[in-house]
Each structure stands twice: as structure tokens, then as C-alpha cells.
């Protein structure tokens, strides 16, 4: 699965979407509690982790939260 989430320099987004390579379609995933920008992400097994970044565009409202999401 290829996952798209986060934001850009103008806006952050809480939506998560994934492209399921097996079914060749986009699927909605559990949203983040708040949008993110400039974070790190890693997938380990069936989990996707998002670390740090900012809740606002650019470096606005920095956070040190670690989020974990189950992948389908």
C-alpha cells in the first residue's frame, strides 16, 4: 500500500488515504487527530508511524507526538 497523508507549505490535512496495489484503488484510512507538516513516517509490519513535525503549515505549532495507525 502507498499512503498519502500530511500537508504542504500552505495547509495541513488530517485525512489519510492509501492506494491498495492489490485492488488498484484508493481507500480511506483512519484520519490523524490533527493535520501534520514536515514529519517523519515509517511502516513496520501492519503499522504506520508518524513522528514529530508541525500541526500548522511550515513550522507552525511544532509537536513531538508519535502517532500509530493500523494498515489494512
N, C-alpha and C positions, 0 to 999 in steps of 0.2 A: 504494500500500500504506500502511496505517495501522499503525504499530508501537507496541507496548506493552512497556516494559521498565523496570527500576529497582526502586523500593521505596516505602515510605511511612514515616511517623514511628515505626513500631514494628519494622519489619523490612526488610531489603534482599533482593533476589532477583537471581539470575544468569540466569534464564530470559528469553528474548526470544520474543515472538510477534508475528505480523503478520496483519492482516486483508487478504486479497487481494480487492480490489474487482472484479477481472475474474471470479474464480471464486466470489465471495460466500462465502468460507470462511476460517477461521483456519488458519494454518500455523505450525509451529515453526521458529524461526531459530537460528543458532549462539548458544549461551549466552555470557555475559560471563565472564571469568576469575574475577570476584567480583561480588557484588551492588553496586549503587550507589544513592545517595540524593542529591538536590539537585545534579544535574549538568546541564550544557547538552548539547543534541543538535542536530545539523543533518544533512540529507541533501543530498548533492551527487552528481548523476548516479546511479550504481548503488551508492553507498556511504553508509553511515550512520555518523556520528562521534559519540562520547560524550566529553565533556571534563570533567575535574576531578570535583568532588563529594566524597562520602564513601563508604567501604566499609561503614560501620556506620550504623544509623538515626540520624536527626538529623544532627549534625555529627561523629559518632564516626568515628575513623580517616580523616581527610581525605587525599585523593590529588590529585596533579596529572597523572595519567595521561591520555593521549589514546588512545581505542580506536577502531578502524575495522572495520566489518562490511560484507561484500558483501551486497547485497539481491538476491533472486531476480528 
